[in-house]
Amino acid sequence: MEDYSVGPLDRIDIKIMRALQADGRLTNAEVAIRVNVSAATCHRRTQRLFEEGYITGVRADIAPASVHLNALVMVGVVLDRSTPESFAAFEKAVLPMKEVLDCNLVAGDFDYLLKIRVRDMADFNKLHGQKLIALPGIRQTRTFFVMKEVKDNARLPF
């Protein structure tokens, strides 16, 4: 694996982050053993990594089908104006939408790319008709239904 520079972190910090990224359920004692430091040192370092924003959270990955969210949809959005105000209005409106998993400002054919999780095509049709087309400043959308998820939520390569 390539050695990516991550700033003022030492090899122990990086080992802690790698261990937690691989398995967020590890106890502090288990992480300490894996990185070869005391539990107290591990706890102190892990807390610092959280406080300084290197680690932003730990969560469970839920199997979408288990909660009946079987359809993954990518939507490219083009806004009618490329101004800071129109971007801000769009972003503010999309943030509370629970169906939108990711919203990214992108370069290229779209202004934004949305990753959306819904039950099925009918559920997406309802979301599109009631919420998506009502978002501020939208000129055009292009929808892509994902047929197969090949790689999702991969670990960061550091």
DRENTORKOL-3810 file (N, C-alpha, C; in nm, 4 decimals):
REM DRENTORKOL-3810
@n.u->0.0843; n.v->-0.1175; n.w->0.0000; ca.u->0.0000; ca.v->0.0000; ca.w->0.0000; c.u->0.0886; c.v->0.1235; c.w->0.0000
@n.u->0.0494; n.v->0.2250; n.w->-0.0745; ca.u->0.1260; ca.v->0.3486; ca.w->-0.0789; c.u->0.1239; c.v->0.4169; c.w->0.0564
@n.u->0.2270; n.v->0.4957; n.w->0.0824; ca.u->0.2351; ca.v->0.5693; ca.w->0.2078; c.u->0.1872; c.v->0.7108; c.w->0.1829
@n.u->0.0626; n.v->0.7407; n.w->0.2224; ca.u->0.0061; ca.v->0.8730; ca.w->0.2039; c.u->0.0439; c.v->0.9609; c.w->0.3218
@n.u->0.0832; n.v->1.0815; n.w->0.2940; ca.u->0.1171; ca.v->1.1756; ca.w->0.4003; c.u->-0.0106; c.v->1.2224; c.w->0.4673
@n.u->-0.0152; n.v->1.2150; n.w->0.5994; ca.u->-0.1352; ca.v->1.2553; ca.w->0.6718; c.u->-0.1069; c.v->1.3635; c.w->0.7739
@n.u->0.0009; n.v->1.4391; n.w->0.7546; ca.u->0.0254; ca.v->1.5536; ca.w->0.8426; c.u->0.0960; c.v->1.5161; c.w->0.9714
@n.u->0.0601; n.v->1.5827; n.w->1.0804; ca.u->0.1355; ca.v->1.5682; ca.w->1.2059; c.u->0.0995; c.v->1.4423; c.w->1.2857
@n.u->0.0798; n.v->1.3336; n.w->1.2179; ca.u->0.0478; ca.v->1.2079; ca.w->1.2849; c.u->0.1699; c.v->1.1167; c.w->1.2812
@n.u->0.1895; n.v->1.0405; n.w->1.3875; ca.u->0.2988; ca.v->0.9445; ca.w->1.3847; c.u->0.2443; c.v->0.8059; c.w->1.3493
@n.u->0.3348; n.v->0.7078; n.w->1.3449; ca.u->0.2941; ca.v->0.5739; ca.w->1.3005; c.u->0.1915; c.v->0.5102; c.w->1.3940
@n.u->0.1944; n.v->0.5423; n.w->1.5232; ca.u->0.0969; ca.v->0.4859; ca.w->1.6169; c.u->-0.0417; c.v->0.5443; c.w->1.5902
@n.u->-0.0496; n.v->0.6756; n.w->1.5679; ca.u->-0.1779; ca.v->0.7381; ca.w->1.5333; c.u->-0.2365; c.v->0.6722; c.w->1.4086
@n.u->-0.1530; n.v->0.6520; n.w->1.3097; ca.u->-0.1998; ca.v->0.5921; ca.w->1.1841; c.u->-0.2462; c.v->0.4489; c.w->1.2069
@n.u->-0.1733; n.v->0.3736; n.w->1.2882; ca.u->-0.2148; ca.v->0.2357; ca.w->1.3185; c.u->-0.3492; c.v->0.2344; c.w->1.3916
@n.u->-0.3683; n.v->0.3276; n.w->1.4836; ca.u->-0.4971; ca.v->0.3366; ca.w->1.5554; c.u->-0.6090; c.v->0.3646; c.w->1.4567
@n.u->-0.5893; n.v->0.4610; n.w->1.3677; ca.u->-0.6942; ca.v->0.4956; ca.w->1.2700; c.u->-0.7221; c.v->0.3797; c.w->1.1754
@n.u->-0.6172; n.v->0.3104; n.w->1.1316; ca.u->-0.6370; ca.v->0.1947; ca.w->1.0434; c.u->-0.7165; c.v->0.0853; c.w->1.1138
@n.u->-0.6832; n.v->0.0603; n.w->1.2394; ca.u->-0.7531; ca.v->-0.0445; ca.w->1.3149; c.u->-0.9009; c.v->-0.0094; c.w->1.3310
@n.u->-0.9297; n.v->0.1146; n.w->1.3674; ca.u->-1.0698; ca.v->0.1552; ca.w->1.3875; c.u->-1.1457; c.v->0.1626; c.w->1.2563
@n.u->-1.0776; n.v->0.2009; n.w->1.1486; ca.u->-1.1435; ca.v->0.2044; ca.w->1.0188; c.u->-1.1789; c.v->0.0626; c.w->0.9739
@n.u->-1.0949; n.v->-0.0327; n.w->1.0048; ca.u->-1.1208; ca.v->-0.1724; ca.w->0.9672; c.u->-1.2315; c.v->-0.2325; c.w->1.0515
@n.u->-1.2368; n.v->-0.1953; n.w->1.1809; ca.u->-1.3378; ca.v->-0.2505; ca.w->1.2705; c.u->-1.3653; c.v->-0.1511; c.w->1.3826
@n.u->-1.4699; n.v->-0.0723; n.w->1.3667; ca.u->-1.5062; ca.v->0.0291; ca.w->1.4651; c.u->-1.5583; c.v->-0.0268; c.w->1.5959
@n.u->-1.5790; n.v->-0.1587; n.w->1.6029; ca.u->-1.6292; ca.v->-0.2204; ca.w->1.7259; c.u->-1.5180; c.v->-0.2639; c.w->1.8200
@n.u->-1.3941; n.v->-0.2457; n.w->1.7784; ca.u->-1.2832; ca.v->-0.2843; ca.w->1.8652; c.u->-1.2873; c.v->-0.2058; c.w->1.9951
@n.u->-1.2582; n.v->-0.2728; n.w->2.1040; ca.u->-1.2473; ca.v->-0.2026; ca.w->2.2314; c.u->-1.1138; c.v->-0.1305; c.w->2.2355
@n.u->-1.1011; n.v->-0.0366; n.w->2.3268; ca.u->-0.9745; ca.v->0.0333; ca.w->2.3435; c.u->-0.8616; c.v->-0.0656; c.w->2.3722
@n.u->-0.8883; n.v->-0.1659; n.w->2.4564; ca.u->-0.7864; ca.v->-0.2656; ca.w->2.4900; c.u->-0.7428; c.v->-0.3435; c.w->2.3658
@n.u->-0.8385; n.v->-0.3790; n.w->2.2782; ca.u->-0.8046; ca.v->-0.4522; ca.w->2.1563; c.u->-0.7211; c.v->-0.3662; c.w->2.0612
@n.u->-0.7572; n.v->-0.2394; n.w->2.0494; ca.u->-0.6788; ca.v->-0.1489; ca.w->1.9647; c.u->-0.5375; c.v->-0.1359; c.w->2.0213
@n.u->-0.5266; n.v->-0.1191; n.w->2.1519; ca.u->-0.3955; ca.v->-0.1047; ca.w->2.2161; c.u->-0.3061; c.v->-0.2243; c.w->2.1864
@n.u->-0.3621; n.v->-0.3436; n.w->2.1922; ca.u->-0.2846; ca.v->-0.4644; ca.w->2.1631; c.u->-0.2392; c.v->-0.4636; c.w->2.0172
@n.u->-0.3302; n.v->-0.4266; n.w->1.9263; ca.u->-0.2969; ca.v->-0.4265; ca.w->1.7830; c.u->-0.1875; c.v->-0.3261; c.w->1.7477
@n.u->-0.1852; n.v->-0.2133; n.w->1.8184; ca.u->-0.0858; ca.v->-0.1102; ca.w->1.7848; c.u->0.0337; c.v->-0.1115; c.w->1.8796
@n.u->0.0311; n.v->-0.2053; n.w->1.9757; ca.u->0.1431; ca.v->-0.2282; ca.w->2.0664; c.u->0.1742; c.v->-0.1078; c.w->2.1573
@n.u->0.0673; n.v->-0.0552; n.w->2.2214; ca.u->0.0829; ca.v->0.0498; ca.w->2.3227; c.u->-0.0055; c.v->0.0133; c.w->2.4417
@n.u->0.0121; n.v->0.0840; n.w->2.5523; ca.u->-0.0731; ca.v->0.0584; ca.w->2.6684; c.u->-0.2149; c.v->0.1064; c.w->2.6402
@n.u->-0.3095; n.v->0.0518; n.w->2.7155; ca.u->-0.4495; ca.v->0.0928; ca.w->2.7000; c.u->-0.4661; c.v->0.2413; c.w->2.7294
@n.u->-0.3962; n.v->0.2916; n.w->2.8310; ca.u->-0.4068; ca.v->0.4341; ca.w->2.8665; c.u->-0.3541; c.v->0.5223; c.w->2.7537
@n.u->-0.2409; n.v->0.4844; n.w->2.6959; ca.u->-0.1841; ca.v->0.5604; ca.w->2.5830; c.u->-0.2777; c.v->0.5558; c.w->2.4643
@n.u->-0.3308; n.v->0.4393; n.w->2.4366; ca.u->-0.4231; ca.v->0.4231; ca.w->2.3238; c.u->-0.5465; c.v->0.5103; c.w->2.3427
@n.u->-0.6028; n.v->0.5089; n.w->2.4625; ca.u->-0.7219; ca.v->0.5890; ca.w->2.4898; c.u->-0.6923; c.v->0.7370; c.w->2.4722
@n.u->-0.5822; n.v->0.7835; n.w->2.5273; ca.u->-0.5449; ca.v->0.9248; ca.w->2.5170; c.u->-0.5260; c.v->0.9651; c.w->2.3701
@n.u->-0.4571; n.v->0.8811; n.w->2.2938; ca.u->-0.4336; ca.v->0.9118; ca.w->2.1521; c.u->-0.5637; c.v->0.9088; c.w->2.0715
@n.u->-0.6473; n.v->0.8105; n.w->2.0993; ca.u->-0.7747; ca.v->0.8010; ca.w->2.0271; c.u->-0.8614; c.v->0.9233; c.w->2.0559
@n.u->-0.8682; n.v->0.9642; n.w->2.1806; ca.u->-0.9451; ca.v->1.0848; ca.w->2.2170; c.u->-0.8914; c.v->1.2065; c.w->2.1427
@n.u->-0.7588; n.v->1.2196; n.w->2.1354; ca.u->-0.6996; ca.v->1.3323; ca.w->2.0631; c.u->-0.7353; c.v->1.3270; c.w->1.9146
@n.u->-0.7348; n.v->1.2078; n.w->1.8560; ca.u->-0.7706; ca.v->1.1939; ca.w->1.7140; c.u->-0.9146; c.v->1.2381; c.w->1.6888
@n.u->-1.0045; n.v->1.2086; n.w->1.7839; ca.u->-1.1421; ca.v->1.2569; ca.w->1.7734; c.u->-1.1476; c.v->1.4083; c.w->1.7908
@n.u->-1.0844; n.v->1.4579; n.w->1.8955; ca.u->-1.0895; ca.v->1.6016; ca.w->1.9275; c.u->-1.0320; c.v->1.6879; c.w->1.8161
@n.u->-0.9279; n.v->1.6397; n.w->1.7502; ca.u->-0.8633; ca.v->1.7173; ca.w->1.6441; c.u->-0.9260; c.v->1.6934; c.w->1.5072
@n.u->-1.0301; n.v->1.6099; n.w->1.5015; ca.u->-1.1045; ca.v->1.5915; ca.w->1.3774; c.u->-1.0462; c.v->1.4906; c.w->1.2799
@n.u->-0.9463; n.v->1.4143; n.w->1.3208; ca.u->-0.8937; ca.v->1.3102; ca.w->1.2322; c.u->-0.9929; c.v->1.1949; c.w->1.2204
@n.u->-1.0575; n.v->1.1612; n.w->1.3303; ca.u->-1.1647; ca.v->1.0617; ca.w->1.3306; c.u->-1.2933; c.v->1.1385; c.w->1.3561
@n.u->-1.3876; n.v->1.1267; n.w->1.2648; ca.u->-1.5108; ca.v->1.2054; ca.w->1.2766; c.u->-1.6285; c.v->1.1263; c.w->1.3300
@n.u->-1.6142; n.v->0.9959; n.w->1.3417; ca.u->-1.7238; ca.v->0.9165; ca.w->1.3950; c.u->-1.7002; c.v->0.7684; c.w->1.3734
@n.u->-1.7787; n.v->0.6895; n.w->1.4416; ca.u->-1.7773; ca.v->0.5447; ca.w->1.4269; c.u->-1.9236; c.v->0.5038; c.w->1.4157
@n.u->-1.9550; n.v->0.4199; n.w->1.3183; ca.u->-2.0945; ca.v->0.3841; ca.w->1.2974; c.u->-2.1068; c.v->0.2429; c.w->1.2437
@n.u->-2.2279; n.v->0.1922; n.w->1.2498; ca.u->-2.2565; ca.v->0.0601; ca.w->1.1943; c.u->-2.2983; c.v->0.0759; c.w->1.0486
@n.u->-2.2544; n.v->-0.0138; n.w->0.9639; ca.u->-2.2997; ca.v->-0.0178; ca.w->0.8253; c.u->-2.4194; c.v->-0.1124; c.w->0.8193
@n.u->-2.5342; n.v->-0.0602; n.w->0.7800; ca.u->-2.6588; ca.v->-0.1366; ca.w->0.7753; c.u->-2.6783; c.v->-0.1917; c.w->0.6337
@n.u->-2.7135; n.v->-0.3166; n.w->0.6232; ca.u->-2.7439; ca.v->-0.3758; ca.w->0.4925; c.u->-2.8729; c.v->-0.3127; c.w->0.4404
@n.u->-2.8667; n.v->-0.2392; n.w->0.3291; ca.u->-2.9854; ca.v->-0.1668; ca.w->0.2800; c.u->-3.1089; c.v->-0.2557; c.w->0.2629
@n.u->-3.0921; n.v->-0.3756; n.w->0.2119; ca.u->-3.2071; ca.v->-0.4646; ca.w->0.1900; c.u->-3.2755; c.v->-0.5008; c.w->0.3216
@n.u->-3.2002; n.v->-0.5050; n.w->0.4300; ca.u->-3.2588; ca.v->-0.5429; ca.w->0.5590; c.u->-3.3573; c.v->-0.4386; c.w->0.6110
@n.u->-3.3466; n.v->-0.3166; n.w->0.5604; ca.u->-3.4402; ca.v->-0.2099; ca.w->0.5995; c.u->-3.5218; c.v->-0.1638; c.w->0.4785
@n.u->-3.5307; n.v->-0.2522; n.w->0.3796; ca.u->-3.6154; ca.v->-0.2335; ca.w->0.2612; c.u->-3.5784; c.v->-0.1101; c.w->0.1792
@n.u->-3.4498; n.v->-0.0802; n.w->0.1706; ca.u->-3.4022; ca.v->0.0280; ca.w->0.0843; c.u->-3.3175; c.v->-0.0357; c.w->-0.0266
@n.u->-3.3877; n.v->-0.0984; n.w->-0.1205; ca.u->-3.3230; ca.v->-0.1824; ca.w->-0.2205; c.u->-3.2692; c.v->-0.1073; c.w->-0.3414
@n.u->-3.3141; n.v->0.0139; n.w->-0.3652; ca.u->-3.2742; ca.v->0.0863; ca.w->-0.4860; c.u->-3.1741; c.v->0.1964; c.w->-0.4530
@n.u->-3.0631; n.v->0.1930; n.w->-0.5245; ca.u->-2.9621; ca.v->0.2979; ca.w->-0.5143; c.u->-2.9683; c.v->0.3786; c.w->-0.6435
@n.u->-2.9791; n.v->0.5080; n.w->-0.6282; ca.u->-2.9965; ca.v->0.5958; ca.w->-0.7438; c.u->-2.8944; c.v->0.7085; c.w->-0.7366
@n.u->-2.8293; n.v->0.7344; n.w->-0.8487; ca.u->-2.7379; ca.v->0.8476; ca.w->-0.8592; c.u->-2.8091; c.v->0.9526; c.w->-0.9447
@n.u->-2.8075; n.v->1.0765; n.w->-0.8975; ca.u->-2.8745; ca.v->1.1831; ca.w->-0.9715; c.u->-2.7761; c.v->1.2973; c.w->-0.9938
@n.u->-2.7542; n.v->1.3283; n.w->-1.1198; ca.u->-2.6736; ca.v->1.4453; ca.w->-1.1561; c.u->-2.7649; c.v->1.5655; c.w->-1.1636
@n.u->-2.7244; n.v->1.6749; n.w->-1.1016; ca.u->-2.8065; ca.v->1.7957; ca.w->-1.0947; c.u->-2.7318; c.v->1.9116; c.w->-1.1598
@n.u->-2.8009; n.v->1.9828; n.w->-1.2466; ca.u->-2.7490; ca.v->2.1059; ca.w->-1.3052; c.u->-2.8361; c.v->2.2201; c.w->-1.2546
@n.u->-2.7728; n.v->2.3204; n.w->-1.1962; ca.u->-2.8471; ca.v->2.4371; ca.w->-1.1484; c.u->-2.8598; c.v->2.5397; c.w->-1.2604
@n.u->-2.9600; n.v->2.6265; n.w->-1.2491; ca.u->-2.9799; ca.v->2.7266; ca.w->-1.3538; c.u->-2.8782; c.v->2.8409; c.w->-1.3467
@n.u->-2.8145; n.v->2.8588; n.w->-1.2297; ca.u->-2.7097; ca.v->2.9611; ca.w->-1.2158; c.u->-2.5949; c.v->2.9028; c.w->-1.1350
@n.u->-2.4750; n.v->2.9457; n.w->-1.1696; ca.u->-2.3562; ca.v->2.9029; ca.w->-1.0952; c.u->-2.3070; c.v->3.0180; c.w->-1.0087
@n.u->-2.3841; n.v->3.0466; n.w->-0.9051; ca.u->-2.3472; ca.v->3.1539; ca.w->-0.8136; c.u->-2.3368; c.v->3.0977; c.w->-0.6727
@n.u->-2.2595; n.v->3.1627; n.w->-0.5874; ca.u->-2.2512; ca.v->3.1153; ca.w->-0.4487; c.u->-2.3879; c.v->3.1085; c.w->-0.3811
@n.u->-2.4753; n.v->3.2012; n.w->-0.4126; ca.u->-2.6089; ca.v->3.2033; ca.w->-0.3522; c.u->-2.6931; c.v->3.0846; c.w->-0.3977
@n.u->-2.6859; n.v->3.0506; n.w->-0.5272; ca.u->-2.7656; ca.v->2.9377; ca.w->-0.5760; c.u->-2.7103; c.v->2.8060; c.w->-0.5219
@n.u->-2.5781; n.v->2.7949; n.w->-0.5117; ca.u->-2.5192; ca.v->2.6750; ca.w->-0.4519; c.u->-2.5613; c.v->2.6623; c.w->-0.3057
@n.u->-2.5537; n.v->2.7722; n.w->-0.2321; ca.u->-2.5894; ca.v->2.7702; ca.w->-0.0896; c.u->-2.7357; c.v->2.7332; c.w->-0.0698
@n.u->-2.8243; n.v->2.7867; n.w->-0.1520; ca.u->-2.9676; ca.v->2.7565; ca.w->-0.1394; c.u->-2.9937; c.v->2.6091; c.w->-0.1681
@n.u->-2.9305; n.v->2.5558; n.w->-0.2716; ca.u->-2.9477; ca.v->2.4146; ca.w->-0.3052; c.u->-2.8969; c.v->2.3268; c.w->-0.1915
@n.u->-2.7764; n.v->2.3548; n.w->-0.1431; ca.u->-2.7168; ca.v->2.2734; ca.w->-0.0370; c.u->-2.8004; c.v->2.2772; c.w->0.0903
@n.u->-2.8506; n.v->2.3934; n.w->0.1250; ca.u->-2.9340; ca.v->2.4058; ca.w->0.2452; c.u->-3.0612; c.v->2.3221; c.w->0.2316
@n.u->-3.1175; n.v->2.3180; n.w->0.1121; ca.u->-3.2420; ca.v->2.2438; ca.w->0.0895; c.u->-3.2195; c.v->2.0930; c.w->0.0859
@n.u->-3.1042; n.v->2.0494; n.w->0.0394; ca.u->-3.0801; ca.v->1.9057; ca.w->0.0251; c.u->-3.0341; c.v->1.8419; c.w->0.1570
@n.u->-2.9726; n.v->1.9190; n.w->0.2454; ca.u->-2.9195; ca.v->1.8635; ca.w->0.3701; c.u->-3.0213; c.v->1.7860; c.w->0.4540
@n.u->-3.1430; n.v->1.8342; n.w->0.4734; ca.u->-3.2371; ca.v->1.7580; ca.w->0.5581; c.u->-3.3040; c.v->1.6385; c.w->0.4893
@n.u->-3.2775; n.v->1.6159; n.w->0.3620; ca.u->-3.3425; ca.v->1.5055; ca.w->0.2911; c.u->-3.2773; c.v->1.3736; c.w->0.3312
@n.u->-3.3492; n.v->1.2921; n.w->0.4084; ca.u->-3.2926; ca.v->1.1679; ca.w->0.4612; c.u->-3.2606; c.v->1.0654; c.w->0.3519
@n.u->-3.3276; n.v->1.0743; n.w->0.2393; ca.u->-3.3018; ca.v->0.9794; ca.w->0.1304; c.u->-3.1677; c.v->1.0067; c.w->0.0616
@n.u->-3.1194; n.v->1.1291; n.w->0.0710; ca.u->-2.9936; ca.v->1.1672; ca.w->0.0066; c.u->-2.8792; c.v->1.1283; c.w->0.0999
@n.u->-2.8040; n.v->1.0256; n.w->0.0599; ca.u->-2.6928; ca.v->0.9780; ca.w->0.1408; c.u->-2.5700; c.v->1.0654; c.w->0.1230
@n.u->-2.5443; n.v->1.1073; n.w->0.0004; ca.u->-2.4285; ca.v->1.1902; ca.w->-0.0321; c.u->-2.4719; c.v->1.2994; c.w->-0.1287
@n.u->-2.4140; n.v->1.4159; n.w->-0.1123; ca.u->-2.4348; ca.v->1.5270; ca.w->-0.2047; c.u->-2.2994; c.v->1.5917; c.w->-0.2249
@n.u->-2.2511; n.v->1.5880; n.w->-0.3483; ca.u->-2.1183; ca.v->1.6404; ca.w->-0.3777; c.u->-2.1227; c.v->1.7425; c.w->-0.4902
@n.u->-2.0588; n.v->1.8571; n.w->-0.4678; ca.u->-2.0368; ca.v->1.9556; ca.w->-0.5722; c.u->-1.9269; c.v->1.8987; c.w->-0.6605
@n.u->-1.9521; n.v->1.8904; n.w->-0.7902; ca.u->-1.8576; ca.v->1.8250; ca.w->-0.8805; c.u->-1.8231; c.v->1.9140; c.w->-0.9990
@n.u->-1.7127; n.v->1.8825; n.w->-1.0632; ca.u->-1.6748; ca.v->1.9478; ca.w->-1.1883; c.u->-1.7211; c.v->1.8566; c.w->-1.3021
@n.u->-1.7533; n.v->1.9158; n.w->-1.4144; ca.u->-1.7953; ca.v->1.8349; ca.w->-1.5291; c.u->-1.9349; c.v->1.8712; c.w->-1.5754
@n.u->-2.0093; n.v->1.7709; n.w->-1.6182; ca.u->-2.1405; ca.v->1.7937; ca.w->-1.6777; c.u->-2.2470; c.v->1.8354; c.w->-1.5773
@n.u->-2.2263; n.v->1.8067; n.w->-1.4504; ca.u->-2.3241; ca.v->1.8384; ca.w->-1.3470; c.u->-2.2637; c.v->1.9357; c.w->-1.2470
@n.u->-2.3517; n.v->2.0016; n.w->-1.1731; ca.u->-2.3058; ca.v->2.0823; ca.w->-1.0602; c.u->-2.2949; c.v->1.9955; c.w->-0.9353
@n.u->-2.3924; n.v->1.9060; n.w->-0.9163; ca.u->-2.3955; ca.v->1.8186; ca.w->-0.7993; c.u->-2.4229; c.v->1.6760; c.w->-0.8427
@n.u->-2.3702; n.v->1.5835; n.w->-0.7636; ca.u->-2.4031; ca.v->1.4433; ca.w->-0.7815; c.u->-2.4604; c.v->1.3939; c.w->-0.6494
@n.u->-2.5827; n.v->1.3418; n.w->-0.6550; ca.u->-2.6525; ca.v->1.2927; ca.w->-0.5366; c.u->-2.6546; c.v->1.1406; c.w->-0.5375
@n.u->-2.6306; n.v->1.0836; n.w->-0.4199; ca.u->-2.6449; ca.v->0.9390; ca.w->-0.4011; c.u->-2.7677; c.v->0.9209; c.w->-0.3132
@n.u->-2.8671; n.v->0.8500; n.w->-0.3665; ca.u->-2.9983; ca.v->0.8400; ca.w->-0.3020; c.u->-3.0347; c.v->0.6941; c.w->-0.2797
@n.u->-3.0922; n.v->0.6653; n.w->-0.1641; ca.u->-3.1358; ca.v->0.5296; ca.w->-0.1313; c.u->-3.2858; c.v->0.5328; c.w->-0.1084
@n.u->-3.3602; n.v->0.4487; n.w->-0.1822; ca.u->-3.5063; ca.v->0.4390; ca.w->-0.1710; c.u->-3.5482; c.v->0.2925; c.w->-0.1780
@n.u->-3.6775; n.v->0.2677; n.w->-0.1531; ca.u->-3.7279; ca.v->0.1299; ca.w->-0.1564; c.u->-3.7232; c.v->0.0703; c.w->-0.2967
@n.u->-3.7739; n.v->0.1461; n.w->-0.3944; ca.u->-3.7856; ca.v->0.0932; ca.w->-0.5296; c.u->-3.8064; c.v->0.2092; c.w->-0.6262
@n.u->-3.8279; n.v->0.1774; n.w->-0.7518; ca.u->-3.8446; ca.v->0.2803; ca.w->-0.8535; c.u->-3.9673; c.v->0.3678; c.w->-0.8264
@n.u->-4.0741; n.v->0.3082; n.w->-0.7778; ca.u->-4.1943; ca.v->0.3864; ca.w->-0.7461; c.u->-4.1656; c.v->0.4859; c.w->-0.6332
@n.u->-4.0895; n.v->0.4433; n.w->-0.5350; ca.u->-4.0505; ca.v->0.5306; ca.w->-0.4242; c.u->-3.9661; c.v->0.6473; c.w->-0.4766
@n.u->-3.8732; n.v->0.6168; n.w->-0.5693; ca.u->-3.7926; ca.v->0.7239; ca.w->-0.6272; c.u->-3.8793; c.v->0.8186; c.w->-0.7082
@n.u->-3.9739; n.v->0.7641; n.w->-0.7834; ca.u->-4.0623; ca.v->0.8480; ca.w->-0.8646; c.u->-4.1370; c.v->0.9480; c.w->-0.7756
@n.u->-4.1839; n.v->0.9027; n.w->-0.6610; ca.u->-4.2522; ca.v->0.9897; ca.w->-0.5661; c.u->-4.1564; c.v->1.0962; c.w->-0.5118
@n.u->-4.0359; n.v->1.0538; n.w->-0.4723; ca.u->-3.9360; ca.v->1.1482; ca.w->-0.4217; c.u->-3.9022; c.v->1.2527; c.w->-0.5280
@n.u->-3.8842; n.v->1.2069; n.w->-0.6502; ca.u->-3.8501; ca.v->1.2978; ca.w->-0.7602; c.u->-3.9606; c.v->1.4010; c.w->-0.7828
@n.u->-4.0834; n.v->1.3518; n.w->-0.7888; ca.u->-4.1958; ca.v->1.4407; ca.w->-0.8170; c.u->-4.2295; c.v->1.5372; c.w->-0.7038
@n.u->-4.2045; n.v->1.4976; n.w->-0.5802; ca.u->-4.2426; ca.v->1.5810; ca.w->-0.4666; c.u->-4.1284; c.v->1.6648; c.w->-0.4100
@n.u->-4.0057; n.v->1.6131; n.w->-0.4160; ca.u->-3.8957; ca.v->1.6836; ca.w->-0.3492; c.u->-3.7829; c.v->1.7275; c.w->-0.4423
@n.u->-3.7352; n.v->1.6357; n.w->-0.5254; ca.u->-3.6172; ca.v->1.6697; ca.w->-0.6057; c.u->-3.6414; c.v->1.7851; c.w->-0.7014
@n.u->-3.7491; n.v->1.7783; n.w->-0.7770; ca.u->-3.7717; ca.v->1.8857; ca.w->-0.8745; c.u->-3.8110; c.v->2.0169; c.w->-0.8076
@n.u->-3.8439; n.v->2.0100; n.w->-0.6792; ca.u->-3.8781; ca.v->2.1321; ca.w->-0.6051; c.u->-3.7565; c.v->2.1972; c.w->-0.5393
@n.u->-3.6397; n.v->2.1326; n.w->-0.5479; ca.u->-3.5199; ca.v->2.1927; ca.w->-0.4896; c.u->-3.4883; c.v->2.3237; c.w->-0.5623
@n.u->-3.4371; n.v->2.4223; n.w->-0.4909; ca.u->-3.4157; ca.v->2.5539; ca.w->-0.5517; c.u->-3.3077; c.v->2.5536; c.w->-0.6601
@n.u->-3.3394; n.v->2.6201; n.w->-0.7686; ca.u->-3.2413; ca.v->2.6453; ca.w->-0.8733; c.u->-3.2138; c.v->2.5326; c.w->-0.9696
@n.u->-3.2894; n.v->2.4243; n.w->-0.9641; ca.u->-3.2612; ca.v->2.3108; ca.w->-1.0534; c.u->-3.3076; c.v->2.3420; c.w->-1.1952
@n.u->-3.2159; n.v->2.3253; n.w->-1.2887; ca.u->-3.2498; ca.v->2.3382; ca.w->-1.4305; c.u->-3.2698; c.v->2.2014; c.w->-1.4926
@n.u->-3.1880; n.v->2.1041; n.w->-1.4485; ca.u->-3.1942; ca.v->1.9719; ca.w->-1.5124; c.u->-3.1428; c.v->1.8666; c.w->-1.4146
@n.u->-3.1999; n.v->1.7453; n.w->-1.4257; ca.u->-3.1466; ca.v->1.6309; ca.w->-1.3522; c.u->-3.1295; c.v->1.5150; c.w->-1.4497
@n.u->-3.0314; n.v->1.4307; n.w->-1.4182; ca.u->-3.0149; ca.v->1.3059; ca.w->-1.4929; c.u->-3.0046; c.v->1.1957; c.w->-1.3899
@n.u->-3.0873; n.v->1.0943; n.w->-1.4084; ca.u->-3.1001; ca.v->0.9878; ca.w->-1.3095; c.u->-3.0374; c.v->0.8586; c.w->-1.3606
@n.u->-2.9640; n.v->0.7922; n.w->-1.2695; ca.u->-2.8990; ca.v->0.6661; ca.w->-1.3019; c.u->-2.9350; c.v->0.5655; c.w->-1.1930
@n.u->-3.0060; n.v->0.4594; n.w->-1.2286; ca.u->-3.0371; ca.v->0.3537; ca.w->-1.1334; c.u->-2.9195; c.v->0.2560; c.w->-1.1299
@n.u->-2.8668; n.v->0.2319; n.w->-1.0129; ca.u->-2.7524; ca.v->0.1433; ca.w->-0.9978; c.u->-2.8006; c.v->-0.0010; c.w->-1.0109
@n.u->-2.7387; n.v->-0.0745; n.w->-1.1018; ca.u->-2.7779; ca.v->-0.2119; ca.w->-1.1248; c.u->-2.6996; c.v->-0.3082; c.w->-1.0363
@n.u->-2.5760; n.v->-0.2694; n.w->-1.0011; ca.u->-2.4929; ca.v->-0.3549; ca.w->-0.9171; c.u->-2.3925; c.v->-0.2655; c.w->-0.8436
@n.u->-2.3869; n.v->-0.2817; n.w->-0.7127; ca.u->-2.2885; ca.v->-0.2090; ca.w->-0.6339; c.u->-2.1613; c.v->-0.2916; c.w->-0.6292
@n.u->-2.0596; n.v->-0.2448; n.w->-0.6952; ca.u->-1.9345; ca.v->-0.3187; ca.w->-0.7050; c.u->-1.8449; c.v->-0.2882; c.w->-0.5854
@n.u->-1.8388; n.v->-0.1605; n.w->-0.5450; ca.u->-1.7550; ca.v->-0.1196; ca.w->-0.4327; c.u->-1.8228; c.v->-0.0014; c.w->-0.3664
@n.u->-1.8434; n.v->-0.0107; n.w->-0.2356; ca.u->-1.9152; ca.v->0.0950; ca.w->-0.1647; c.u->-1.8493; c.v->0.1201; c.w->-0.0310
@n.u->-1.8376; n.v->0.2448; n.w->0.0073; ca.u->-1.7812; ca.v->0.2839; ca.w->0.1364; c.u->-1.6476; c.v->0.2185; c.w->0.1647
@n.u->-1.5605; n.v->0.2208; n.w->0.0670; ca.u->-1.4286; ca.v->0.1629; ca.w->0.0839; c.u->-1.3498; c.v->0.2406; c.w->0.1902
@n.u->-1.2560; n.v->0.1729; n.w->0.2508; ca.u->-1.1695; ca.v->0.2378; ca.w->0.3493; c.u->-1.0764; c.v->0.3363; c.w->0.2796
@n.u->-1.0379; n.v->0.4406; n.w->0.3523; ca.u->-0.9420; ca.v->0.5360; ca.w->0.2964; c.u->-0.8059; c.v->0.4696; c.w->0.2810
@n.u->-0.7377; n.v->0.4957; n.w->0.1712; ca.u->-0.6106; ca.v->0.4275; ca.w->0.1418; c.u->-0.4893; c.v->0.4977; c.w->0.2020
@n.u->-0.4775; n.v->0.4928; n.w->0.3330; ca.u->-0.3599; ca.v->0.5551; ca.w->0.3936; c.u->-0.2849; c.v->0.4547; c.w->0.4790
END
